[in-house]
Structures are given as C-alpha cells and as structure tokens.
Amino acid sequence: MRKKIVAGNWKMNMTLQEGIDLAKELKGCLDADKPNCGVVICTPFIHLASIAPILDQDIIGLGAENCADKEKGAYTGEVSAAMVKSTGAQYVILGHSERREYYNETPEILKEKVLLALKNDLQVIFCIGESPEQREANQQNEVVKAELEGSVFNLSAEDFKRIIIAYEPIWAIGTGKTATAEQAEEIHAYIRSVVAERYGAEVADDTTILYGGSCKPSNAKELFAKPDIDGGLIGGASLKAADFKGIIDAWK
C-alpha cells in the first residue's frame, strides 16, 4: 500500500520561537490522538535543528522547503542537502511553483537538486503543476509531464521510489480557489499513468501523489476520498495546529 501523507509547507513564516511552539503543539495533538497517515512538517532552514529534537519522527517527519543545487563551496546564503540532512531532517520540498517562478529554478537546476537530495538520503517532495493560463489553454497534462521528464524521470526506478509527487495547481495556491475533487482526481490519475509509462504499473501504484492547492479541513475529506489522491501538501492551513490536525483527521 502506498503511503498516505499530509505535509505542511510553512513557507517564509514563523520566527524560531513561534515555530518551536507550533511544533510542540502539533506533537501534543498527535501524541494524544495518533494520526492515521504519515505527517511531515517542512519548515524554514533556521527552524530545523531546533525542531528536530522535539519531534518523534515516527509520528511527525521533518523536512526543509528547499536545498541548493551544489554540494558545497562559495555559494553565500545557500544551504546544501548535506546541511539539511545534518539537522535531523528527513524530507525536502523541491520544485515548488514559488521557487520556479520567483527564483527562476529550471528543470535542469531541479534535476541537480533532486540528485543531491537523494545522495544525502533525503526523501523528495517534488512539486509539479500548471499556471492559470496553462489551465485555461487545457495544457495541464503536457505541463506536468514535461516537469517530471525534465527533473525526475532520469532516475532509476529504485531512486524514483524515494520521490513523493505533489501536484499543485498554481491557480489554486493562496487564491482560495480549489480544484474540484473531480478535477484533482483526473490529473492525479493522469500523473500516475505517466509514471506507469516510464517505470511500470507497480512503481506507479506505489507512488504517493499529494494534492497541493488550498486544501483545508472543509474539503480534505472529499479530496482524500479519491483513489489517486494520497494526501496533501498544505500551505496556510499548516500554520495553525487545529487546521492542520483537521486535515490530518480527514484520513480517519
């Protein structure tokens, strides 16, 4: 059975103390009421080493929101995959639409990041998804396929098994718009079919595909009920323990 996961992406939010407080609150919630799925929180770099000892990573995994495309060296301000791993983190988000758009991350750069993350034994949450213009032009299938081919389909089947895919319709991030459960299922099923074409049905069946577009406690249950939606990559709703827990509970 492929893993069901609810992952939080804190983005550029929370001071260090606020982040520690939220991690402790989440731990308290989930210790008292064990989750029925995998849970991951992806925090800003500065939080990782302080939050890692707070968590029981069998219950809440810890991840970074990015890592560098270089191993080490004179790259002021960058954080390498090895550094991320050394904090105690187990996951890293790569290819988020905000990184692609604001920081011009190309498929080639992301390919390097993925390889370095895997080399350092991090599990990759790899984001793909189409813009409003691409959705209006009905190009979503071509877009997600090209993003996979550009950055992760170079991997061996063995390495690809360490990739979690997150489908994020860019038109539904922070806009309050959500793909309908049917729209989301349709493209998740398509993504799984593309993985099957490349790696075979068995690998495709084992690949976790998360939905990442304005998922909230109010719509999580309906989204997660679809056969090809294996959980969510949660933005704003992951910053409040009650909201995040509400989404996690959609698996119960």
N, C-alpha and C positions, 0 to 999 in steps of 0.2 A: 504493500500500500504506500502510495506516495505521501509525503509529509504535508500536513495542513499547517500553515504558518500565518500568524498575524505579526507583522513587523512595523515598528514605529520609526518614522524618519523625523527627528526633531528639527532638522534644518538649522538655520542660524538663530536659535532661540535658547533661552535659559543661561543665566550665569552659572558658574560652577556650583555654588551653594544651592541654587534653585534646582539644578539637575540632580544633585545628590539627594535632595529632599524628595523629588519626584520618583527617583529610583527606589528609595526606601519605602515610599507609599505604595508603589506598584508591587514591590516584593511582599509587603504586608498583605495586600489584597489577594495575591496569588498563592501565598503560603496558606492562607485561611481557606481559599476556595480554588483548589488545583485546576489549572486550565486543561481543556480538552484538545489542545493543539499546541504546536510549538509557538513560543513567543520570543521576539527579538526586539531590542531597542537599539537604534542607531543614533549615536549622539555626536555632538561636535568633538573634535580631537581632544580638546583640553579636558573633557569630562572622563575620557576612557579609563585612565589609570586610577582615578578616584572612585569610579563606579564599579569597576571590575570586582574588587574585594567585597562589595556589598551584596552582589547577586549570587544566587545559586544558579549557575549557568545550565543546569539540567532543567530549570524551570523558566528562566529568562536569559536568553543568549544576548551577547553584547556585540555591537558592530560599529564601524565607522561609516561616515557618509561619503567617503572618497579616499583615494590614495594616489600617490604620484606614479607617473609612467617611467620613472627612472629608479634604479636600485639604491643609489646613494650619491653624495657628492655636492658640488657647489650649485645647489638649487635652493636659494634662500626662500624660506617660507613654505617649502614643500614638506610633506610627510610621507615617508615610504611605507610600503606594505610591511616590511620587516618591523618598522617602528610601531605600526598599528598592532601587529601580532604580539609585540613585546609588552603591550599594556594589559594583555589578557583577553583582548577582543577575539572573536571567532568569525565574524562576518564583515563584509564591506559592500556598500552600495556603489555600483559603477554605472555610468551611462545615464544618470538622471537627466531628464529634459532640461533642468535648470543649468546643469553643468554643460550640456551640449550647446545650449543657447547662449548663456552669458559668458562662458569661458571657452567657447569655440572648440570643444572636445570633439575630435573627428573619430570615425571608426578605427583609424589606424592607431591613434593615441589610446583609445579604449582597448584595443587588442593588446597593446603592451601592458596596460594596467591589469587586465584580466590575467595575463600570463604571470605577472609578478605577484598578484594576489594569490593565485593558486600555488605558485612556487613557495610561498610563505604560509601555506596551509590555512588560508582564509577561504571561507565559503563566500561566493559572489552572488549578490542580488543584482541581476543585470536588467536595467530598465530599457524598455522599448515603447514606442507609441507615436501617434500621428498628431500633427497640429490641426487647428480648426480648418485651415484652408485645404489641407490634405484630406480631412474627413469629408468636407463639402464636395471635393472632387472625386470622392469614393476611392481614394488611393491607399486606404489604411492597410490593406493586405500587402501591397508592394512595399510600403514603408517598413512595416515590422519585419518582413522577410529580409529586406536589404540590411536592416540594422543587425539582425542575427548573423547574416552571412559576412558582414563587414568586421565583426568583432569576436564572435564566439564559435562559429561553425568551422574554424580552423583547428579546434581542439579535438583530441582523440575522444572516443566515446567514454573512456574511463574518466578523463578530466571533465568532460561535459556534465557528468553526473554530479559534479560539485557546483553546478550553476543552478540558481533559482531564478526564474524569469519573472519580472514584474511588468505587466502591461499597464502603461499609464496613458490614457487618452489626454493629451496635453490640454485639450479644450475643456477638460473637467477637473483641472487641478486648481484648487483655490477659487474656483469660479462659482461654486455652489451647484453647478450643473453636474449631473452624474449620467453616465451611460445607463440606459435601462439594463436590467439584468439580462434581457434577451440580447441586446447589442453586445454587452460584455461577453456573454457566453459564446456568441457567434465568433468573435475574434479570438477568444481563448482557444476554442476548438480548432480554428484555422492555424494558430501558432503551434498547437500540439501536432497538427498534421504536417507542418513544415519540419518540425523536429523529427517526426517519424520518417519523412522522406530522406533526411540526412543521416539519422542514426538508427532507424528501425523502430518498430512499434513498441518493443519492450522498454527502450530508453525513454521514448515519448510518454509512455504510461507512467513512468517513474518520475517525470519532470514536474516539479512544483511550479505552477504558474499563478502568481498573485495578481489581484486587481488593485490598481493604484490611482483612483480618481474620485476624490470626495466620497470616500467610504465612511459611513457614520453608524452609530448604534441603530438608527432608524431603518437603514437599508441593508445592513450587513447580512442579516439572515437570508433575505431574498437573493442577494448576490451569491452567498456561500452555498446556497441550495443547488446551484447549477453544477452539472457534472464536471466541467473543465475549469472551474474557479476554485483554487485550493487555498484561498485566504486573501489577505490584503496587505498592501504597503500603505501605511496610514500616515498622513501628514498632520494637519492641525489637530485632529482628534486624539493624537498620541500625546499631546502636551497636557492633557488632564486625565488623571488616573481613572476617574469614573467613566469617562467617554471611551477610553482605550479598553477598559475592562468590559464595557458594554459590547464592544465589537468582538473581543475575545469570547465572550459568553454566547455569541451567535453560533458557536460550534457545539453548544450543549443541547 
